[in-house]
Structure formats: C-alpha cells, structure tokens
Amino acid sequence: MAGDLVRHEPDVLVEDPEHGYGAVRTISGRVSVAKQHQAPAPGLPFSTVALTRLDEALTLSSRATGIGFSVYLGDLGADTRARAEELHAAIGAHSAESVLIAVSPGQRRVEIVTGTESARRLTDRGCNLAVMSMVASFKEGDLVGGLVSALRMLADQAGHAPKH
C-alpha cells in the first residue's frame, strides 16, 4: 500500500517516498504524519503597512506641531522612567522640542518623556490620556494602532507649530 512504512527486517524502517519518515497509514486508511515543530524565523514586529502607518503618524504629528515625536519599542530595564529619560536625552540638541513615547511590551510599561519646550504645550493630563488610549489598544493586540492614536492625541493637544 502506498504511504505505508514497510518493515523489511526487524527494527529497520524504510522511508515512505510520499510522506517521509514518521508517516504511517492507520487501519482506517488515514495517513498519520509526525513532523518536527520548527519555530518560525524571527522577523520584524510590524508589517510594511503597519510601519508605513506609524511613519506617517510620526511625520504628520511632527510637521503639524513643530515638536519632534519619537517612538522607542523595547525593553526599558529595571528603572523604566530613567531609561526613557536617557533615550530622550540621546535625541541631542533637539531634545527640548521633542517628545519620546517609550513602550516596553514585555514589561507592560509606557513612558512619555517631554522636553522643556514641548512640555509647555503638552500637559501631564494630556499625556496620561494618550497613555490610557495606548493601553486600551495594546490590550486588544493593536500596538501600532495605539501608537498612532497617541500621536494624534498628543498632536491635537499641542496644537499647530507656533509662527515665528
């Protein structure tokens, strides 16, 4: 019968040409195949479409407000606030006019760090509302949607870039 493992000698199995080793045709005629589980290759956490949505939200928020918005996604260590502040400071000369949204999904932590100038236009209350919006989306498994929503909320609160 095709698909059967055939014993030619005691304790010697021959590979089934159609299904390989670990396949046997049961009495009912069903073919049972055992395969080794292989974890999928690691890939990017976001699809190209999701990355495009996030990039567009970052660009539009920054352009409309004059505030540089950044997103960090990854482990923030034991002191999440201190690490987020370090990342914000690493922005460099423009950190005073910048906002960092730092998200550590594994730790279930979100930190928003504002620079001295951007803090004048973004209240703590507004930042807390953005965090609550993100958390609600994250609970539904929508990481990018939460980030995009928070960026829109923060941009709305900050208002348009001041005219010089």
N, C-alpha and C positions, 0 to 999 in steps of 0.2 A: 504494500500500500504506500502511495506517495505521502511523504511527510512523517512517516514512522521512523523512530530511531531503531536501528537494526542491531541486534547483538550477534556478532559473528563468532566471538569467542567469549568465554566467561570474563566479565569485568572489562570488556573492551567495547566502547561505543563508537559508532560511526556517525559523522556529522550528516544531518539531514540537508540535502542540497538546496531545498527551498527555504527552510527556516533557520538553519544553522544549529549549533549545539544548544541544548536546553529546550528543544521542542519535542513534543510527543503528541500523537493522536490518541485521544482517550477512547474508551469503549463506546461512547455515544457518537463518536466521529468528529468531535470538536478538536481542533488543534490548540494545545496549550503551549505557549511560548514564554520562557523565562528570559528576561533581559536585564542586564545590569543597569541600574539607575545612574545616570550621569547628570550632574548639576549643569544648568545652562551656563554658558560662558558669561562672565561678568560683562555688563555693557553700561551704557550711560543711564543715569537715573531718569532722564527725560527723553521723550521722543523729539524729533526735529520740530514738529508742530508746537509742542509744549515750550521748547526753548525759544521759538520764534515769538510766542505769546508773551513770555517773560521778558525777552529783549525789547519788544515793542512797548510793554508797560513801563519798563525802566527808562527807555528813551523818551516816551511821551511825558512821563512824570517829571523827569529832569528838565526837559525842554520847556514845559509849561510853567514850572515854578522857579527855575534857576537854581534849584537845590540838586546836588549830586546824590542820587539814590544808588545804593549798592546792596547786593544780597550775598550773604555767606551761608552756605549749606554744608554742615559737617559737625563733627564733634567739637564741643567748646571746652572740654576739660572739666576739672572739679569746680573751679570758680567761673561759671559761665559769664557773669557780668564783666569780670576783669578781662577775660579773654576777648569778649566782644568789644570792649573799650580799646584793647590793644589793636585789634583788627581795624577799628575805626581810625585810630591814630596812624596806622600804616598807610592810610589814604594819602597822607602827606600834607602838602601846602594847602590843599582844598578841603581839609577835614572840617574846618569851621563852618563851611557852607554845605556840609554833607550829612547824609543820614545812612546808617547801616542797619539793615534788617538781618540779624543773625539767627539762624534756625538750626537746632540740633535735634533731628527727629528721634534718634536713638535715646536721647536724654529727655525728650519731651519738653524742650526748653525753647523759648523765643525771647530774644533781646532786641530792643530798638535803641540805638545809640545816636543821639543828635549832636551836632557840633554847636559851638557857641552862637553862631549866626542862625543856623537852621532851627535851633531851639526857640528862638524868638517868634518863629512863625508856626511852630508845632507844639501844642500844649501836651502835657503829660496825659491829660484826659483823652485827647485825640489819638495819641499813640496807644493808650490802653484799649481804646475801641478797635483800633486796627489789629492789635494782638488778639482780641476776642474774636474778631472776624476770621483771622487766620486759623485760630484753634478750631473754630466750628468747621471750616473747610477741611482742615487736616484730619479731623475725626471721621470725616466722610471719605478719606483717602485721596483728597484732591490737593496735593501740595502746591502745584503751580497755580491753581485757581485761588488758593488762599493768599499766595504771594501777590498775585495780580490785583486781587481785591484790596489788600492792604496798601499797595502802592497807589491805587486810585483814591482810597480814602485819605491817605496822607497828602497826596497832591491837592485834593479838594480842600482840605483844611489849610494847607499852606497858601493857597491862592496863587495868582499869577505872579510871575517874576517882576520885582519892582523895576520901574523905568528909571534909568539914570540920566 
